[in-house]
């Protein structure tokens, strides 16, 4: 019987409830929501499944020990005492990442260095050799989390951040993170029930994540590697069984996902990324000015987009740009639910529509709002009646 153990899934601010829901649906237990994280329990197979199938997780960590520390020497000694030879070979490589919330320990890079020293010294004392550090492709990624005097040591089962799905080889200016894109689509309630348009699609991230949601394709199917694949206890047969079971749940999708962008280079990159994800049959992109477009058919639809904020727009331009968004939605897109994320709170006022929902999120370090505009057929009053 496989043993369950505690794990922690890290996510972006505002997506914690979604991630908890995903873990619940996948079969996780003892789910507890934190800030930018969700803790849960499952066995090794569930750890593989969470990495493969969670759309809103950035990392899946497996804590191996928790202890109190009061000095740097405490940290060194307690890390040194962990039987690291269970988790890696002296010929392997390691990388340490630290997060610190403490008055005593204030420098996360120094904590990471001290941890690395303790592990390397243990191997040298026991075998006469030392493992090397490799920050890009280590055999073992170790995560140190210090909250005041409590230190949690975890193994990072994901490796590189899970937002790196593997399909995005072509990047555009200010691309949206894949986990954030998936989270926005899930928060909007769209899951393939009608057409979806991203009218400022850039490199196609929202479109690609939407197609994977609509078809129930595991988001990390295209990744080259997860962290757990280099662990000594990696069970390749178990992983392949979990992957095969997830692939059986892929479903067909009968509506249309399409994207516009004014920039021909962005369209070229979007097509390349969509092709890398093998989703060309579900997504159409074309060079088109959203402000000169209108809805193609009368059926209900969704618009989800991440317009430029103001890095390259003056406030004058931003006023015109955001008022054009409102005018285009009113004129050309009746019967549409429009969702937009922006960190330009000032420019939002110029849209000239009242949002029926506002959700606080972060796009990178920028505080942002995800807003919903409901574009009714005819007048709002008539639509309500």
N, C-alpha and C positions, 0 to 999 in steps of 0.2 A: 504493500500500500504506500503510495507516494505521500510524503509528509508535507503539510502546509507550513509556510513560514511567512513572516511579515515582509511586505515590500512598500516602497514609497514611489508614487508616480509624480513627477514634477510637471507643472503646466504653466500657462500664462495667466496673469491676473484676469479674473472674470470668466474663466473657462472651467473652474473647479467643479461646479455642479454637473456640467456636461461630461467631464472626465469620470466623475463618480458614477453617472448613469451608464457610460460606456462599460466601465469595469463590472458593474452590476449585471448588465446584459450579457457580458462575456462569461459570467459565472464566478466572479470574485466574491469574497466574503469579508466580514468585519470592516466594512468600508467607512472611513472617517475623513471628512473634508477639512483641510487646513487652508492656509493662504498660499496660493500658487502650488499646492500639492494635495494629493489624496493618498492616504495610507490604506492598505488592503492586505488580505491574505490569500494565498493560493500555493499550488505546488510548482515544481520546475516547469511542467508543461504549460501551466497558466502564465508563468513568467515569459515563456516563448510567445504565447498567444497574445499577451498584452503588448509586447514589443511589435508584433506583426500587425495587430488589428486596431490599436488605439489611435484615433485620429487627433485627439487633443493632448496627448502626452508628449513631453519633450525628452524625458528620461524615465527609465524604470530602475530604481536602485534596490539592492538587496542588502539590508543592514546585517552585519555579522557580529557586532558587539557595541555596547554602550557603556561608558564609564565616566566618572567625575574626574576633572583635572583642575588644578589650582596654579600650576606653574608649567613652564615649557619643558622642564625636566620630567614632570608627571607625564606629559604627552609623549615625549620620546620613549620613556620606559614602558608605558602601556602599549604603545604601538610596537615596540621591539618584542614584547612578550607574546604577541599574536603569532600563531603558527602559520606564517605566510607560505611555507612550503606546501601547504594543503591547496593553495590557490594559484600558485605559479611555480615555474621551474627557474633555477638560477640562470638558465640561458634565455629566459623570457625577458620582456621589457615592461616597464611600468610607467604610468602617468598618474599624478595626484592632483585632484582639484579640491579646493577648500572653500567653505562658506562660513563666515564668522559673525556672530552677534554677541559680543562680549566686551566688557570694560577691561578685562585682563588681557585678552588676546585680541589684538586689533588689526593685525596685518595678515590677510588670508594667504598671500604668497609665501610669507615666512613660515606659516603653519604647514603649508604644502611641502616646503623644503625640509622642515624638521621631520615630517612624516616619512618623506623619501629617504632621508638619512638613516632613520631608525630601521626601515625595512632592508635597505642595502647593507647596513652594519650587521644585522642579524644573519643575512646570507653569507657575508664574508666571514663572520665568526664561526659559522657552522660548516661551511664548505671550502673556505679559502678563495671563493670567487664571488663576484657581485653582479647582480642584474643591471642592465643599462636602462636609462630613461629614454622613452620615445613618445613625444607629445602628440604625434600624428596617428600612428598605428600601434599602440602598445598592446601587449598580450593581456595586460590587466589594467583597467582604469579603476582608481580608488577614489572614493568621495568622502571627505571629512566635513562634518557639520558640527560646529560648536555653537551652542546656545547657552550663554552665560558660562556655567562650569560643566555643562553636560556635553560630552563629545560622542557623536555617533559615527562609527566607521562602516561604510557601505561599499559594496562592489557595484560598479556601474555596468548593468547588464546590456545597456543599449549601445555603448561605444559612442560614436558621433551622435550629436543631437538628433532626435527622431524627426525633426522638421526637415532634415535632409533626406527626402524620400528616394532620391536617386534619379528622378526624371528631369530635374531642372539643370540642364547644362548651359543654357543660354540665359544670361541675366540682363535685366533692364535697370534703368535708374530707379532707385527707391522701390525695390520689389517687396511684395508682402510675404511674410513668413507663412509657410505652408500650414503650420498648426493654427495660426491665427485665421487664415483663409477658411480652413475646415470648420473652425469654431464659429465664425461669422455665419457660414451657411447653416450650421446646425442651430444656432440661436434664432435664425430667421424662420425656422420651421420647414424650410424647403428640403424635400428628400426625394424629388423625382416625380412629384404629382402633377407638374405642369411645365411649360417652357421656362427657361432661365436665360437672361441676358446679362452679360457684363459689358457695359457700353464703353468702358475705358480699361480694356483688359490687360494692357502691358504684356508681360511674358506669359500670360495665360494661367496663372496659379489658381485663381478662383474657379475658372472653368474646369481645370483638371481635377481639383478637389471635389467639385460638384459632380462630375461624371463618376468619380470613384464612389461617392456617397449614393448616387442614384442606382448604380449597378452593384452596390455592396462589395466593391473590390477592396481587399485589405490595403490600407494606405502605404504600407512599407514593403510591399511585394517587390518593388524595383531596387531595393537597397542591396548594395554589394555584400554587406556584412553587419552583424550585430556583435556587441561586445562579448556576449556569452559564448559565441562560436569559438573563441580562443581559450575558454576555460578548460581545465583538465577533465571536468565531469560532463562536458557537452555531449548530449545524446542526439546524434544526427538523425537516427530513425524516428525518435519521438518528435523532433522538430518537423521532419518531412510529413509525418502523420498529421500534425497540427496544421501545417500549410495546406495539405490536401483537403482537410475538412473545411478550412476557410474558403478554399477555391470552389468547393461544391455549393457554397451559399451565394455565389455570384448570380445576379438576376438580370433580366433584360430590361431595357428602358425604351419607352416608345415616344417620349417627347423630344424637344429640341433644346440643345444647349448651344448658345452662340455668343460670340464676342466681337466688339468693334474696337478699333483704335485708329487715331488719326495718323499715327507714326508707322510708316511702312516697315521700318526696322523692327519695331516692337511686334508687328504682325508676323514677320519672318521668324523671330525668336519664339513667339507663342506656338507657331506651327511645329517648330523643332521640338519644343518641350512636350507638346501634346503627342507627337509621334513617338518620343522616347517612352511615354507612358502607355503606348499602344491604345490610345483612345480617339484616334482620328475619326472612327465611324460615328462617334457620339457628339463631336464638337465641330462647329464651323466658326472660322474667324475671317473677318474681312476688314480692309481699310475703309473706314467710314467715320464721318463726323456725327457723333451722337446728337449734336444740337440741330442737325438737319435731318434727323431720322424720325420715323414713327413706327408704331407697333404694326407687325405684319398681319396679325389676324385678331379676331374679336375674343378668342378664348382667354381666360384668366392667365396671368403670368407673373413671374418674379423678376425684379432687377436687383442685382447685388454688385456693388462696386466700391473701389478704393480710389477716389479722384485725387489729383494732385492737391497737396495741402497749401503750402505757400513758399516752399523753398525757392522756387524759380518764378513765383508770381508776386508782383507788388500788390499791396492791399487794394489798389484801384482795380487791377486785373482780377483779383480774387473776388471782388464785389460783382463784377460783370460775369465772371466764370460761374460763380455759385448761383447768381440769379438766372443765368441761362439754364442751369440744371433744373431749377424749379419750373421755368417756363416750358422746357421741353417735356418734362413729366406731365404737366397739366395739358399741354397741347396734343402730344403724340402718344401718350401711354395710359389711356383710360383702362380701368379694370386690372390695374397692376399694383402689386405690393413692392415698393422700392426700398431697399436697404442700402445705406451708405455709411462708410466709416471715414472720419476725418479728425485731425487734431486741431484744425483751425476753427475754434469755437466762434470767433468773430465772424468768419465767412458764412457759417451756418445760418446766421440771421438773415442773410441776403437770399436764401433759397426761396423765401416767401411762402413756405408751406409749414403747417404746424405738424411736428412729428407726433405720431401716436405712441411712440416708444423711444426711450433713450437708454442706452446701456454703456456704462463706463468700462473701457478696455485700454490696453496700452499697445501701441504699435512701435515696437522697439522700446526706446526710452520715452517716447512721446505719449502723454496722456491723450486719449482719443474718446470719441463718442460714436457708437453705432446707433444710427437713427433709422426709424421706419416711417415712410410716408405712404398712406393708403390712397391710391388714385382711383376714385370711384367712377363708374360709368354714369354720365349725367351729373346731377348735383348730388352732394353728400347726403342731403336730407332725403332725396328720392331713393338713394341707395339704401339708406337705413330703413325706410318704410318697406 
